[in-house]
Structures are given as structure tokens and as C-alpha cells.
Amino acid sequence: MAAKDPLSLIFAALADPTRRNILTRLSQRPATVREIAEPFEISAPAISQHSVLQSV
């Protein structure tokens, strides 16, 4: 797959509802991966793999 432009990558990341929810939670206050994963049916390691967390 060819590299996409930065804006396309941002919109692709924001298309995922889980990532949007993570961003909303992090915009309210800092949180650990465990705290972020709590309301989702996703493990903490899976949450940490979401690219949105890698730039926070």
C-alpha cells in the first residue's frame, strides 16, 4: 500500500469510533491505558495499539 498524505491518515484515524471516543476521553483529562480501556470491550494491549495514543 502506498503512503498516504498526512491529512488522509488523520481522517482515516478519526473514522474509527473507538479512536474518537479515546480522543474525547483524553481531551477531558489524562488517563492510563487501563482507564481508557475500561468502558470498551477491548483489552489494554489492544487499546495501546491504536495509533491515536502514539502521539498523545
CYANA upper distance limits for C-alpha pairs under 8 A (distance plus 0.5 A):
  4 LYS  CA      8 SER  CA      6.69
  4 LYS  CA      9 LEU  CA      6.91
  5 ASP  CA      9 LEU  CA      7.01
  6 PRO  CA     10 ILE  CA      6.80
  7 LEU  CA     11 PHE  CA      6.81
  8 SER  CA     12 ALA  CA      6.53
  9 LEU  CA     13 ALA  CA      6.69
 10 ILE  CA     14 LEU  CA      6.73
 11 PHE  CA     15 ALA  CA      6.58
 12 ALA  CA     16 ASP  CA      7.81
 13 ALA  CA     19 ARG  CA      7.41
 13 ALA  CA     51 SER  CA      8.07
 13 ALA  CA     52 VAL  CA      7.63
 14 LEU  CA     19 ARG  CA      6.89
 14 LEU  CA     20 ARG  CA      6.32
 15 ALA  CA     19 ARG  CA      8.46
 15 ALA  CA     20 ARG  CA      8.19
 16 ASP  CA     20 ARG  CA      6.95
 17 PRO  CA     21 ASN  CA      6.66
 18 THR  CA     22 ILE  CA      6.66
 19 ARG  CA     23 LEU  CA      6.68
 19 ARG  CA     50 HIS  CA      7.56
 19 ARG  CA     52 VAL  CA      7.01
 20 ARG  CA     24 THR  CA      6.70
 21 ASN  CA     25 ARG  CA      6.73
 22 ILE  CA     26 LEU  CA      6.65
 22 ILE  CA     36 ILE  CA      7.16
 23 LEU  CA     27 SER  CA      6.50
 23 LEU  CA     52 VAL  CA      8.01
 24 THR  CA     28 GLN  CA      7.20
 25 ARG  CA     29 ARG  CA      7.33
 25 ARG  CA     36 ILE  CA      7.90
 26 LEU  CA     30 PRO  CA      6.03
 26 LEU  CA     31 ALA  CA      7.07
 31 ALA  CA     35 GLU  CA      6.30
 31 ALA  CA     36 ILE  CA      6.82
 32 THR  CA     36 ILE  CA      6.76
 33 VAL  CA     37 ALA  CA      6.56
 33 VAL  CA     44 ALA  CA      6.37
 33 VAL  CA     47 ILE  CA      7.37
 33 VAL  CA     48 SER  CA      7.04
 34 ARG  CA     38 GLU  CA      6.61
 34 ARG  CA     44 ALA  CA      6.06
 36 ILE  CA     44 ALA  CA      8.42
 36 ILE  CA     47 ILE  CA      8.10
 37 ALA  CA     41 GLU  CA      8.07
 37 ALA  CA     42 ILE  CA      6.71
 37 ALA  CA     43 SER  CA      6.87
 37 ALA  CA     44 ALA  CA      5.96
 37 ALA  CA     47 ILE  CA      6.63
 42 ILE  CA     46 ALA  CA      6.73
 42 ILE  CA     47 ILE  CA      7.13
 43 SER  CA     47 ILE  CA      6.82
 44 ALA  CA     48 SER  CA      6.74
 45 PRO  CA     49 GLN  CA      7.05
 46 ALA  CA     50 HIS  CA      7.58
 48 SER  CA     53 LEU  CA      7.01
 48 SER  CA     54 GLN  CA      8.38
 49 GLN  CA     53 LEU  CA      8.08
 50 HIS  CA     54 GLN  CA      7.90
 51 SER  CA     55 SER  CA      7.91
 52 VAL  CA     56 VAL  CA      7.49
